[in-house]
Amino acid sequence: MGLLWHLYSFSFLSMSSGEYRMALPIEVHDGTQTSASQWLDWSYTALHLFDISVPSNVSDALMSDAGVIVAERKSDLHKWPNYVDTQRGIIDGDAVHYVYGTSVISTDWNYPGNTSAELQ
């Protein structure tokens, strides 16, 4: 289920004046879709992290990629994503948790590649 169906899956945290963190669960597919009916192969499912900076001059606002927490990825034995009803990020300061079905993957926001587990 996507963000439109599970609004709690979108996470947003104010860190300080004008500094924010955002997390979105995303299912990524290979290639570029050129029409609405085109099917693209699944690549991985992950929680994507973003840092947002909004200075007093709003036109200088910046959103940058802070990393990815991967729950599952395509392999020779795993060609399709698992159906998972619950996906959401929980941001608590520098701790970020990815709830993926009945599992939780936790890591430090500053080092998202150092996850405690990647699900199979």
C-alpha positions as CSV (number, residue, x, y, z in Angstrom):
1,M,0.0,0.0,0.0
2,G,1.2,3.4,-0.8
3,L,1.3,6.8,0.8
4,L,-2.1,7.8,-0.5
5,W,-3.7,4.8,1.3
6,H,-1.6,4.9,4.6
7,L,-1.1,8.6,5.4
8,Y,0.9,7.6,8.5
9,S,3.6,6.2,6.3
10,F,4.9,9.7,5.6
11,S,7.2,10.9,8.4
12,F,8.2,14.5,9.0
13,L,10.2,15.9,11.9
14,S,11.2,19.4,12.8
15,M,14.8,19.4,14.1
16,S,15.4,23.1,14.7
17,S,14.4,26.4,13.2
18,G,14.2,25.8,9.4
19,E,15.7,22.2,9.6
20,Y,13.5,19.2,9.0
21,R,13.8,15.5,8.3
22,M,11.4,13.5,6.1
23,A,11.0,9.7,5.4
24,L,9.0,8.0,2.7
25,P,8.6,4.3,2.0
26,I,9.1,3.8,-1.7
27,E,9.0,0.8,-4.0
28,V,11.5,1.4,-6.8
29,H,11.3,-0.1,-10.3
30,D,13.9,-0.4,-13.0
31,G,13.9,2.1,-15.9
32,T,11.8,5.1,-16.9
33,Q,8.1,4.7,-17.4
34,T,7.1,6.3,-20.8
35,S,3.3,5.5,-20.6
36,A,0.8,4.8,-17.8
37,S,0.3,1.2,-19.0
38,Q,4.0,0.3,-19.2
39,W,5.2,-2.2,-16.6
40,L,8.7,-1.9,-15.1
41,D,10.4,-4.7,-13.1
42,W,10.7,-4.2,-9.4
43,S,14.2,-3.4,-8.1
44,Y,13.9,-2.8,-4.3
45,T,11.6,-1.6,-1.5
46,A,13.1,1.0,1.0
47,L,12.6,3.9,3.3
48,H,14.1,7.0,1.6
49,L,15.4,9.7,3.9
50,F,15.6,13.4,3.1
51,D,17.1,16.5,4.9
52,I,15.2,19.7,4.3
53,S,16.6,23.2,5.0
54,V,14.3,26.2,4.8
55,P,16.3,29.4,5.6
56,S,14.6,32.8,6.2
57,N,14.9,33.4,2.4
58,V,12.5,30.6,1.3
59,S,13.7,30.7,-2.3
60,D,17.0,29.2,-0.9
61,A,15.2,26.1,0.5
62,L,17.0,22.8,-0.1
63,M,16.0,19.2,0.0
64,S,18.9,16.6,0.0
65,D,19.0,12.8,-0.1
66,A,20.1,11.6,3.4
67,G,20.1,7.9,2.4
68,V,18.1,4.7,2.0
69,I,17.1,1.9,4.4
70,V,16.4,-1.2,2.2
71,A,13.9,-3.7,3.3
72,E,14.1,-6.1,0.4
73,R,15.7,-6.1,-3.1
74,K,15.4,-8.2,-6.2
75,S,17.6,-11.3,-6.6
76,D,17.6,-14.4,-8.7
77,L,15.4,-16.1,-6.1
78,H,13.3,-13.0,-5.2
79,K,11.8,-11.5,-8.3
80,W,8.8,-9.7,-6.8
81,P,8.2,-7.6,-3.7
82,N,6.4,-9.1,-0.8
83,Y,3.0,-7.7,-0.2
84,V,3.3,-5.7,3.0
85,D,0.3,-3.8,4.4
86,T,2.3,-1.6,6.8
87,Q,5.2,0.5,5.8
88,R,6.3,3.6,7.7
89,G,9.2,5.5,9.0
90,I,9.6,6.7,12.6
91,I,12.1,9.4,13.2
92,D,13.4,10.1,16.7
93,G,16.2,12.6,16.6
94,D,19.2,10.7,15.0
95,A,17.4,7.3,15.3
96,V,15.2,6.2,12.4
97,H,13.1,3.0,12.3
98,Y,11.5,1.4,9.3
99,V,8.4,-0.6,10.1
100,Y,8.0,-3.1,7.3
101,G,5.1,-5.5,7.9
102,T,5.9,-7.2,11.2
103,S,9.6,-6.3,11.1
104,V,11.4,-3.2,12.2
105,I,14.8,-2.1,10.7
106,S,16.6,0.5,12.9
107,T,19.6,2.6,12.2
108,D,21.2,6.0,12.8
109,W,20.0,8.8,10.5
110,N,23.5,9.8,9.7
111,Y,24.6,6.3,8.7
112,P,21.5,4.7,7.1
113,G,23.5,2.0,5.3
114,N,24.4,0.5,8.7
115,T,21.0,-1.1,9.2
116,S,20.4,-3.7,11.9
117,A,19.0,-6.1,9.2
118,E,17.9,-6.4,5.6
119,L,14.9,-8.6,5.2
120,Q,14.8,-11.4,2.7
